[in-house]
Amino acid sequence: MENLTIEAFKGIGYIKPLKFYEYSIVPKCEIDNIYKILGQARYKMHSYNNFKAVFVKNHKLYALEKLSIPKMDNMEINFNKSTELGIENNLDIYKEVVIYYINNSLRQVRNKFGYKKYITKYTDEIICNTIIDRDLSEKYQTQNGIYFKRKFKINPEVLKNGEVILYISCSSDFSTQKTIFDFINEKKDIIGLTVKNKWSNIKGTGEIVEISDRRVGEVSPELGVNLIEYYKNMNQAYRVNQFTEEDKNANVIKVKTGKKIYEFIPHSLEPIITREYLKKYAPNFSIKIEPLLKMEMSYRYVTLKSFINDIGSIKELNDIKFIASYFDDVSKLGYSKGIIEEPILLSANGIIKNKINVFSKGFYKISKQKVNFGVIYPEGEEIETQKTIRAIFDFLKEGKYHKEENKYIKKNLLYLNFDKKECIYEEYKAGDIIDYKKAALRLKEYSSLSFIIAIIPNIEDDENENPYNPFKRVWAELGIPSQMVSLKTAERFVNSTSKTELYYLHNIALGILGKIGGVPWGISNMPGDIDCFIGLDVGTREKGIHNPACSVVFDKYGELINYYKPTIPQSGEIIQTEILQEIFDKILLSYEEKYGRYPKNIMIHRDGFSREDLDWYKNYFDKKSIDFTIVEIKKNIPLKIAEIKNGEVKNPKAGSYILKEDKAYLITTDIRENLGSPRPLKIEKIYGKAEMMTILKQIYFLANVHVGSTKALRLPITVGYADKICKAIDFIPSGVLDNRLFFL
């Protein structure tokens, strides 16, 4: 068995109990939320004392030294006593202490150029100013005022005996030394830019919504002083002492964070640089750093080792230091490990060893009704359209490719009707969104139409000049599924004599299949006594708007039964009980319609955190004598899994997992070494009797069921499709059970 491990480093030595200075909070008025008050007090003490460490526990503040106490309007902070805190009962505080002193240690480190190597703010995120290149040298990566750096996220685990295990992850960080003040002077449009406050340790970003008429040097009605005096009162005069008249006359910037709008000095705001920003405004730099962005596990290991060595020995913590090598075995961290076997896939004619074989064996399930096609294409692209439709017809109906019989393609893969007497061919003019909607609506005149293939401009073109969204939205409202084919793809079918177009035909065929309710392959050996799998998700759009909860239902063979978008509006990320009622009523009815009974045992996959009322689930399913299990599946996590083979660190294989009690991390896709490293899913059982190994196998098998491609999804198809529904919410009919995948 391959030796699996994670990005964790063992500490040498033990932390000893430390002396802390304790402070109590006395509110001056009635309070609704004590935790909010404590957070305000902590940050005020922290920033007022030049960001010295302040911790919160049991409604009190603790510091590692005696601090100056700031005045606050809504509360009073009082010093109580100095006291030694034992480690065993204060693991949360000692974790923050370790983070603080790691930051403190790295502040002293210089790179080979003599400059500070790290940007530290005493948080769990630390920025490294230089990049370790693949030739193991330190380099600055900068161009046109944009910097590419490494971001390390540290997560120490302090054990009761004082030992420390340091979990670390690393990612890319883009920044610029230019501020919004610089952007204004350069006459750049700043409205709508995402920014962060570079003068604060508080994480978070916001969107610029307004340039105020008020100047930085003018009094703020809310603060009672101007913003310059505000920073002086916060013991941060050094930020504004050198302000010139030009600085003082700068406009105040209004930033929306969540539902609130805050005012800032433009010098304090730093624009957020994303990959999309780089590709658009610094394409050469984006190409240059691409090899350094995709970090396979061996490259990550070298980078993390350098970081560990820079931390060195921490004298304030009894000279503890960390071993600069991964744990050689995760069992030492309490995990079991292994690789899940591949699922056995079923076609129309038995087992297939490779998903590609389904095109010769036949799809697991297809619609028996003929599908009448409509084709819509841009003016002047008739030849490309005819060639594309001919290739699709030959592939799906005649089992041909390039006009030749192909032994790898079965005849009549789908019951499709391309007869020009019954099918529709329409041109459309290039225009704007309204023009495209008009073109799309013309097709509703044809009552026999049940599917549309649309040839569209390339997707990277200006979205206002691309008909993809208006076409999809209009046809979804009409209940007609559609398959988009870009001109770039269509042009491949004009004069090509190569075999490369077969790849595109595979995906087009699978897309059409899924959108008319078919299933390419099923699973023969699904583990566990589960009747059906349900995926739940709540999509979040920009500006805090939440899409309705979406559900996707599969049987134990991985066959889609139905999916559903509720009619009740959704507020927040917790699925409301009336929406749960609507979802599960529909699910049980659709299962009963297909199998003649309710399911006896269901598995619920919740994308993200399952914060819904567990008692509601229990009451609902107990009344119907249905066993259920709830599993959280989280996709955005910092932890990575590595494989150590013959002393070398490598990317883990698909199916690799590590497991501890009811939590596990699972790799579902293979990533070639030169393309980065795979991101695990975090799997956690919230409720139910199902065994964790059974749950992991089910999730891995369901990641291989993806209808729209022969490639596996990173997510199991349950939450993978629920996630796709939320992202394509405008293309999904509300309140209707359906098994046609409009969202593919």
Phi, psi and omega in degrees: 000137176298148181269110181264144177212178180229173184280076181227145185228131184278138175275142174262122181106185185224142172284141173255155178303143182245160175272134179238158176252123189259138179230144177248159182248131176239103179296147179264358179209173179293137184242146178265328187223103182296327182291326176294318179297317179297320178297319178296316181295317180299312182294321179298314178297318182298308183286327181292335182250040177053040174063037170289158186292133174224133183237157181240133174200134177052045176064022177231160175256145177228142178226160181274352174210164181286128186248159173287143184257120179282158174273138179227144184290324188258002180198165175238134178253125183239139174283133180260298187190168168260141185207149175270130179257127176292153184285315189304321183261007183222040183300326181295319178292318182292332173299314179293328177296316179299316178301316181299313184283334172296315175302315182298319180293317183288340177298334184274349188282135176246147176273183185291348179269356178090003180260163177301129184279332186235147170259115185240137178231021179062028174248184180278001176247128183230132182258132175261127184287339181241156180253133169281112181286173181289345174269011175070017176260155178271132181219150166276138175241099184214151177197133177052040177080004178255135183244137173252122184225174175260139175247124179254134175246120184254141181218082181287142172247116180265125180271163185298333181273003178097357175288157180228133170246129183253113174268134182224145168228158177226149180212186182264149178226130177246138181208172175218148176281348179284142178254176176296331174300318177295318180299320179295317179295333178272009177064029179275147177284118185255346181298129180093350179292142173273131185224164171230157179273107184284351179264010183230150174273351180286128179286159177131157180229169177209176181244131177291124182246343183197146168259112185290152173287338181286145180267159181302325183277000180263151186294134174274125180302327182284321183272336184082354177221168174280168185293333177293313178296327178302313180292326176295319179292339180269015182063028179235041181298333182300339181286333189237356184299329184266013181296133175271177177299324178297319179296317183292334180269004177294150179285142173291139181255132178260127184237132178264121176237114187066235180259356184256155177244128181242158180252140184223153165287131184300334179294338184272350186260132179242128179293145177277123179262121180249172176299322180296321177299315181296314182299328182275316189254343179218061187298323180295319178295321180299316179293320183299319186269357183307316180296337181271344180281322183273096186260104171290169190297327179294320180289319176302319182299315178300317181295316181291324177299318178299319179298314179299316180297326179291329178298318178065208181269133182259101187296326182292343181246049176061035177060031178292144175218169186243142178286127185276054173205149179297155168303132182285350182203123182291346177298335177290343176258008177091008181261146162265167187211167177168183177232128181281138179293159180286149177289155174267119187260142181249135172253191176293338184231054173097192187286141173242139180272338180223139184300330179300330182295346182295335181286340175260335181270335182102145183291146182302319179214130175227158177287137180276349180274141177292142180254117177273125187265144165245143180233129178232137188212159181289150175304138177087000183243033185292319182296312179301320181294313181299317179296320181294312181296322178298316180297319179294316179299310180303319183292311188277329185259317187257353183066034182243155173217127187056040176066010179245146174299135181238119184294347181268004181234129178274142176291151178053051173302323177224154177273084185250146178242111178252013182299125184296338179289332182250343181260163188245133173237118184232142171266157170221153180268147173295138182194216177248187186301319181296318178299319181293322178295321177298315179299318180295320183290336179302329185287346180289349178292340184263103186291335183280351186290129179232356178199146182233132168255124182244125172272123186231160175302163183299139190298336182282352178294166180309128184298333178286344179252008183247130184277002186308301184295311179297322177299308182302316184295312182296313184290329175295320178297328178276354180077026181247116177290159184214155177237120179269136176232121182287155177300325179300319177288316181300322181296338179293336185270000186285300185236010186290142174241007181271177180262002187292336182291344179301324179300317181291322178295323176303310184291322177297317180298315180292325177296314178298315180305309182296328184279348175250014173091015179268171180225125184289316182211152177248175181250126183276327191241044178298122181285157176086154181268067183248131178276321179206157180246138183234131177252130179238139178207154171235113181281145178243119175274180177295157175064028170078013179277130183253130176285157175301152176297141182239145181233146177228131186240126178235148174275183187288353175265001182082013180273130179294125175271304179196163166228164191208134173247115185297157178272339183284131178300146182250129174241128181081177184268350176274129180286121184291153186296325179292331176285320175302318179300314180298316182297307188285333171300314180295320181297312182295321180293321181290325178292317180297322180298324182275321188247357177079009179200168173284154173294148178267336184212121181237152178243123181255119175259117180257120177288116182088213184273136177264092182258009182290165183290108182295325179298327178297313178304312183299313181297318184294311186278329178298322180297335183253008179056044179249126173280143180216153176230138177246129180233130173273137176235112183250132185256337183256086181231151183279338187292142175235149176255138177239154173249130177253116183229120182054040177081356181257142177271127183226168172293140177284158179278158173302138183097351179291140180213156165231145191219134173221111180055241184261016178237143180209162174235133189226133173265126184250346182227150174274137175235124177295148187307320184280001180249016180105206182226148183289147178261123180288158166267144172263123183247127179222126177279127181263324181200146173126169185266348185299140178286147183297321179296323176296317179299315181297316179297317179300315181296317180295319179296318182289341174288344182262007184265353187320125185282322190280358183199158174281349178278152178286151169280154172288323177268154170299152187299335179302297180278338177298315179285323176300320177295317179296322178298315181297323181283337179246038191299330181288345182261008186247126175295139180272146172067020183234127172287134183209153172237015175264124191273077180304332190275354180286000000 
